[in-house]
């Protein structure tokens, strides 16, 4: 379906070394996980984000599932999660028996509204899941103060926010753990992939075990034990070296990729200011405390009907624009856990009015201008 559009919503990022790194992986004789390319990815992420340990995973979803296992989430526990996020932010913890407690989002950044978190905390709360929406940081000083006061762990779902920062500190380094996504829609991609970032050294050894099917195989390969065995619960969360090689090429090319995305984002913002202000359209808000990751360019339309009209208008010109999440608390499963219509009014409004414009690293200036011109033609 997406290929039918002259300007699609997304094209996966391509790095300058993709083909070369893939060929090296294929020629190496080792295609299973935790080879040289995985090790290089770990090192780059640890240095770039400033975290003690990074572990590649097969998806951001699996990284979140690992976080739930590391927290020993069990039946009867609660986790606070924004209502406006992808289902994995909640589902990873629901799989362990936890009940999701939905928090509304801020009307400016669309991140979890930190002012609502404290009233949602109970004796059963085990984690606060924060999502740095569109690569813009949540109000982490307030959230971490609540964490310190309550003893509840903060997990950063940083699927959108690699290389973004909050008060000069890298997103992904601010919670007890964080997760990344390398899905094809993200700034850097290996098709499907993710990573778990660990900021608590006490969790590192067990994280390696959980990631390796519940075995201490990583210790064996480092020569720390003479044989490995089953020592804990776990699963297979390692991506292959083929995926790690593709990701490594993109990480090595990250400065060029991020610079191009920055240029495109700023051009959208500049060219659409007049159009948006004259039509009651809200463009993204970037607080002065945040350096964003340039993950997406979205707009909040004045009404649901205005959004549908815009999407249809662009589609008629072979340009694909899309909406985003449907609120978790009003979903079929969300209502099973106590969610009700009206609980999170900002999330409900944004879900009906937000539209994402085509935005990808290889987007040309001509393609972007076509999108903008089409918007100005909208009556």
ABEGO torsion letter per residue (X at the ends): XAAABABBABBBBBBAAAAAAAAAAAAAGBABBGBAAAAAAAAAAAAAAGBABBBBBABAAAAAAAAAAAAGBBBGBBBBBBABBBAAAAAAAAAAGBBBBBBBBBAAAGBBBAAAAAAABBAABABBBBBBBGGBBBBAAAAAAAAAAAGBBBBBBAAAABGBBBGGBBBGAABABBBBBABAABABBAGBEBBBBBABAAAAAAAAAAAAGGBAAAAAAAGABABBBBABBEBBABBBAAAAAAAAAAAAAAAAAAAAAAAAAAAAAAAAAAAAAAAGBBBBBBBAABBBAGABBBBBBABAAAAAAAAAAAAAAGBBBBBBBBBAAABAAAAAAGBBBGABAAAAAAAAABBBBBBBAABBAAAAAAAAAAAAABX
